[in-house]
């Protein structure tokens, strides 16, 4: 998969999960993809949410890996 295809697939994954985050007053922004690691920034209500790490791993990371299996990890950059 090319870097462009990976970027497009990660964006598709974020588009899939974004409505759930927005329904709780949050959002997510893609910052970069480097060496199979996706860096994102949780925004809005997600920044102070006590379960944002669970959302990041079980929701965001799982969805991204469904679209781009070569991704190893998703990191929130605060």
CNS distance restraints for C-alpha pairs under 8 A (distance, minus, plus):
assign (resid   1 and name CA) (resid   5 and name CA) 5.99 0.50 0.50
assign (resid   1 and name CA) (resid   6 and name CA) 6.41 0.50 0.50
assign (resid   2 and name CA) (resid   6 and name CA) 6.19 0.50 0.50
assign (resid   3 and name CA) (resid   7 and name CA) 6.16 0.50 0.50
assign (resid   4 and name CA) (resid   8 and name CA) 6.19 0.50 0.50
assign (resid   5 and name CA) (resid   9 and name CA) 6.08 0.50 0.50
assign (resid   6 and name CA) (resid  10 and name CA) 6.09 0.50 0.50
assign (resid   6 and name CA) (resid  68 and name CA) 6.25 0.50 0.50
assign (resid   7 and name CA) (resid  11 and name CA) 6.16 0.50 0.50
assign (resid   7 and name CA) (resid  33 and name CA) 7.53 0.50 0.50
assign (resid   8 and name CA) (resid  12 and name CA) 6.21 0.50 0.50
assign (resid   9 and name CA) (resid  13 and name CA) 6.25 0.50 0.50
assign (resid   9 and name CA) (resid  64 and name CA) 7.58 0.50 0.50
assign (resid   9 and name CA) (resid  67 and name CA) 5.48 0.50 0.50
assign (resid   9 and name CA) (resid  68 and name CA) 6.01 0.50 0.50
assign (resid  10 and name CA) (resid  14 and name CA) 6.23 0.50 0.50
assign (resid  10 and name CA) (resid  64 and name CA) 5.61 0.50 0.50
assign (resid  10 and name CA) (resid  67 and name CA) 6.64 0.50 0.50
assign (resid  10 and name CA) (resid  68 and name CA) 6.56 0.50 0.50
assign (resid  11 and name CA) (resid  15 and name CA) 6.09 0.50 0.50
assign (resid  11 and name CA) (resid  30 and name CA) 7.77 0.50 0.50
assign (resid  12 and name CA) (resid  16 and name CA) 6.31 0.50 0.50
assign (resid  12 and name CA) (resid  67 and name CA) 7.53 0.50 0.50
assign (resid  13 and name CA) (resid  17 and name CA) 6.48 0.50 0.50
assign (resid  13 and name CA) (resid  60 and name CA) 7.77 0.50 0.50
assign (resid  13 and name CA) (resid  63 and name CA) 5.67 0.50 0.50
assign (resid  13 and name CA) (resid  64 and name CA) 5.09 0.50 0.50
assign (resid  13 and name CA) (resid  66 and name CA) 7.86 0.50 0.50
assign (resid  13 and name CA) (resid  67 and name CA) 6.22 0.50 0.50
assign (resid  14 and name CA) (resid  18 and name CA) 5.72 0.50 0.50
assign (resid  14 and name CA) (resid  28 and name CA) 7.52 0.50 0.50
assign (resid  14 and name CA) (resid  60 and name CA) 7.18 0.50 0.50
assign (resid  14 and name CA) (resid  63 and name CA) 7.77 0.50 0.50
assign (resid  14 and name CA) (resid  64 and name CA) 7.17 0.50 0.50
assign (resid  15 and name CA) (resid  19 and name CA) 7.44 0.50 0.50
assign (resid  16 and name CA) (resid  63 and name CA) 7.93 0.50 0.50
assign (resid  17 and name CA) (resid  21 and name CA) 6.72 0.50 0.50
assign (resid  17 and name CA) (resid  59 and name CA) 7.34 0.50 0.50
assign (resid  17 and name CA) (resid  60 and name CA) 6.68 0.50 0.50
assign (resid  17 and name CA) (resid  63 and name CA) 7.43 0.50 0.50
assign (resid  18 and name CA) (resid  22 and name CA) 6.04 0.50 0.50
assign (resid  18 and name CA) (resid  27 and name CA) 6.13 0.50 0.50
assign (resid  18 and name CA) (resid  28 and name CA) 6.77 0.50 0.50
assign (resid  19 and name CA) (resid  23 and name CA) 6.06 0.50 0.50
assign (resid  20 and name CA) (resid  24 and name CA) 6.87 0.50 0.50
assign (resid  21 and name CA) (resid  25 and name CA) 6.54 0.50 0.50
assign (resid  21 and name CA) (resid  26 and name CA) 4.93 0.50 0.50
assign (resid  21 and name CA) (resid  27 and name CA) 5.35 0.50 0.50
assign (resid  21 and name CA) (resid  28 and name CA) 7.64 0.50 0.50
assign (resid  21 and name CA) (resid  46 and name CA) 7.47 0.50 0.50
assign (resid  22 and name CA) (resid  26 and name CA) 4.73 0.50 0.50
assign (resid  22 and name CA) (resid  27 and name CA) 5.45 0.50 0.50
assign (resid  24 and name CA) (resid  45 and name CA) 6.96 0.50 0.50
assign (resid  24 and name CA) (resid  46 and name CA) 7.98 0.50 0.50
assign (resid  25 and name CA) (resid  44 and name CA) 6.10 0.50 0.50
assign (resid  25 and name CA) (resid  45 and name CA) 5.14 0.50 0.50
assign (resid  25 and name CA) (resid  46 and name CA) 7.34 0.50 0.50
assign (resid  26 and name CA) (resid  42 and name CA) 7.29 0.50 0.50
assign (resid  26 and name CA) (resid  43 and name CA) 5.49 0.50 0.50
assign (resid  26 and name CA) (resid  44 and name CA) 4.35 0.50 0.50
assign (resid  26 and name CA) (resid  45 and name CA) 4.58 0.50 0.50
assign (resid  26 and name CA) (resid  46 and name CA) 4.89 0.50 0.50
assign (resid  26 and name CA) (resid  47 and name CA) 7.80 0.50 0.50
assign (resid  27 and name CA) (resid  42 and name CA) 5.99 0.50 0.50
assign (resid  27 and name CA) (resid  43 and name CA) 4.95 0.50 0.50
assign (resid  27 and name CA) (resid  44 and name CA) 6.16 0.50 0.50
assign (resid  27 and name CA) (resid  45 and name CA) 7.85 0.50 0.50
assign (resid  27 and name CA) (resid  46 and name CA) 6.89 0.50 0.50
assign (resid  28 and name CA) (resid  40 and name CA) 6.69 0.50 0.50
assign (resid  28 and name CA) (resid  41 and name CA) 5.65 0.50 0.50
assign (resid  28 and name CA) (resid  42 and name CA) 4.56 0.50 0.50
assign (resid  28 and name CA) (resid  43 and name CA) 5.63 0.50 0.50
assign (resid  29 and name CA) (resid  40 and name CA) 5.49 0.50 0.50
assign (resid  29 and name CA) (resid  41 and name CA) 5.17 0.50 0.50
assign (resid  29 and name CA) (resid  42 and name CA) 6.54 0.50 0.50
assign (resid  29 and name CA) (resid  43 and name CA) 7.46 0.50 0.50
assign (resid  30 and name CA) (resid  38 and name CA) 7.67 0.50 0.50
assign (resid  30 and name CA) (resid  39 and name CA) 6.38 0.50 0.50
assign (resid  30 and name CA) (resid  40 and name CA) 4.53 0.50 0.50
assign (resid  30 and name CA) (resid  41 and name CA) 6.56 0.50 0.50
assign (resid  31 and name CA) (resid  38 and name CA) 7.74 0.50 0.50
assign (resid  31 and name CA) (resid  39 and name CA) 5.38 0.50 0.50
assign (resid  31 and name CA) (resid  40 and name CA) 5.09 0.50 0.50
assign (resid  31 and name CA) (resid  41 and name CA) 6.82 0.50 0.50
assign (resid  32 and name CA) (resid  38 and name CA) 5.96 0.50 0.50
assign (resid  32 and name CA) (resid  39 and name CA) 5.19 0.50 0.50
assign (resid  32 and name CA) (resid  40 and name CA) 7.06 0.50 0.50
assign (resid  33 and name CA) (resid  37 and name CA) 5.62 0.50 0.50
assign (resid  33 and name CA) (resid  38 and name CA) 4.49 0.50 0.50
assign (resid  33 and name CA) (resid  39 and name CA) 6.17 0.50 0.50
assign (resid  34 and name CA) (resid  38 and name CA) 6.53 0.50 0.50
assign (resid  34 and name CA) (resid  39 and name CA) 7.96 0.50 0.50
assign (resid  36 and name CA) (resid  70 and name CA) 6.44 0.50 0.50
assign (resid  36 and name CA) (resid  71 and name CA) 4.59 0.50 0.50
assign (resid  36 and name CA) (resid  72 and name CA) 5.49 0.50 0.50
assign (resid  36 and name CA) (resid  73 and name CA) 7.05 0.50 0.50
assign (resid  37 and name CA) (resid  71 and name CA) 5.98 0.50 0.50
assign (resid  37 and name CA) (resid  72 and name CA) 5.84 0.50 0.50
assign (resid  37 and name CA) (resid  73 and name CA) 5.02 0.50 0.50
assign (resid  37 and name CA) (resid  74 and name CA) 5.84 0.50 0.50
assign (resid  37 and name CA) (resid  75 and name CA) 7.34 0.50 0.50
assign (resid  38 and name CA) (resid  71 and name CA) 7.18 0.50 0.50
assign (resid  38 and name CA) (resid  73 and name CA) 6.33 0.50 0.50
assign (resid  38 and name CA) (resid  74 and name CA) 4.71 0.50 0.50
assign (resid  38 and name CA) (resid  75 and name CA) 6.21 0.50 0.50
assign (resid  39 and name CA) (resid  74 and name CA) 5.91 0.50 0.50
assign (resid  39 and name CA) (resid  75 and name CA) 4.92 0.50 0.50
assign (resid  39 and name CA) (resid  76 and name CA) 5.92 0.50 0.50
assign (resid  39 and name CA) (resid  77 and name CA) 6.43 0.50 0.50
assign (resid  40 and name CA) (resid  74 and name CA) 7.22 0.50 0.50
assign (resid  40 and name CA) (resid  75 and name CA) 6.17 0.50 0.50
assign (resid  40 and name CA) (resid  76 and name CA) 4.97 0.50 0.50
assign (resid  40 and name CA) (resid  77 and name CA) 5.99 0.50 0.50
assign (resid  41 and name CA) (resid  76 and name CA) 5.23 0.50 0.50
assign (resid  41 and name CA) (resid  77 and name CA) 5.26 0.50 0.50
assign (resid  41 and name CA) (resid  78 and name CA) 6.08 0.50 0.50
assign (resid  42 and name CA) (resid  46 and name CA) 5.67 0.50 0.50
assign (resid  42 and name CA) (resid  47 and name CA) 5.70 0.50 0.50
assign (resid  42 and name CA) (resid  76 and name CA) 6.56 0.50 0.50
assign (resid  42 and name CA) (resid  77 and name CA) 7.79 0.50 0.50
assign (resid  42 and name CA) (resid  78 and name CA) 7.31 0.50 0.50
assign (resid  43 and name CA) (resid  47 and name CA) 5.49 0.50 0.50
assign (resid  45 and name CA) (resid  49 and name CA) 6.29 0.50 0.50
assign (resid  46 and name CA) (resid  52 and name CA) 6.06 0.50 0.50
assign (resid  47 and name CA) (resid  52 and name CA) 7.27 0.50 0.50
assign (resid  47 and name CA) (resid  78 and name CA) 7.77 0.50 0.50
assign (resid  48 and name CA) (resid  52 and name CA) 7.74 0.50 0.50
assign (resid  51 and name CA) (resid  55 and name CA) 6.29 0.50 0.50
assign (resid  52 and name CA) (resid  56 and name CA) 5.94 0.50 0.50
assign (resid  53 and name CA) (resid  57 and name CA) 6.19 0.50 0.50
assign (resid  54 and name CA) (resid  58 and name CA) 5.65 0.50 0.50
assign (resid  54 and name CA) (resid  59 and name CA) 7.44 0.50 0.50
assign (resid  55 and name CA) (resid  59 and name CA) 4.94 0.50 0.50
assign (resid  55 and name CA) (resid  60 and name CA) 6.42 0.50 0.50
assign (resid  56 and name CA) (resid  60 and name CA) 4.86 0.50 0.50
assign (resid  56 and name CA) (resid  61 and name CA) 5.98 0.50 0.50
assign (resid  56 and name CA) (resid  74 and name CA) 7.37 0.50 0.50
assign (resid  56 and name CA) (resid  75 and name CA) 7.87 0.50 0.50
assign (resid  56 and name CA) (resid  76 and name CA) 7.58 0.50 0.50
assign (resid  57 and name CA) (resid  61 and name CA) 4.90 0.50 0.50
assign (resid  57 and name CA) (resid  62 and name CA) 6.55 0.50 0.50
assign (resid  57 and name CA) (resid  74 and name CA) 7.31 0.50 0.50
assign (resid  58 and name CA) (resid  62 and name CA) 5.63 0.50 0.50
assign (resid  59 and name CA) (resid  63 and name CA) 6.06 0.50 0.50
assign (resid  60 and name CA) (resid  64 and name CA) 6.13 0.50 0.50
assign (resid  60 and name CA) (resid  74 and name CA) 7.69 0.50 0.50
assign (resid  61 and name CA) (resid  65 and name CA) 6.10 0.50 0.50
assign (resid  61 and name CA) (resid  73 and name CA) 6.80 0.50 0.50
assign (resid  61 and name CA) (resid  74 and name CA) 5.54 0.50 0.50
assign (resid  62 and name CA) (resid  66 and name CA) 6.30 0.50 0.50
assign (resid  63 and name CA) (resid  67 and name CA) 6.67 0.50 0.50
assign (resid  64 and name CA) (resid  68 and name CA) 5.83 0.50 0.50
assign (resid  64 and name CA) (resid  69 and name CA) 7.56 0.50 0.50
assign (resid  64 and name CA) (resid  71 and name CA) 7.48 0.50 0.50
assign (resid  65 and name CA) (resid  69 and name CA) 4.45 0.50 0.50
assign (resid  65 and name CA) (resid  70 and name CA) 7.08 0.50 0.50
assign (resid  65 and name CA) (resid  71 and name CA) 5.94 0.50 0.50
assign (resid  65 and name CA) (resid  72 and name CA) 7.78 0.50 0.50
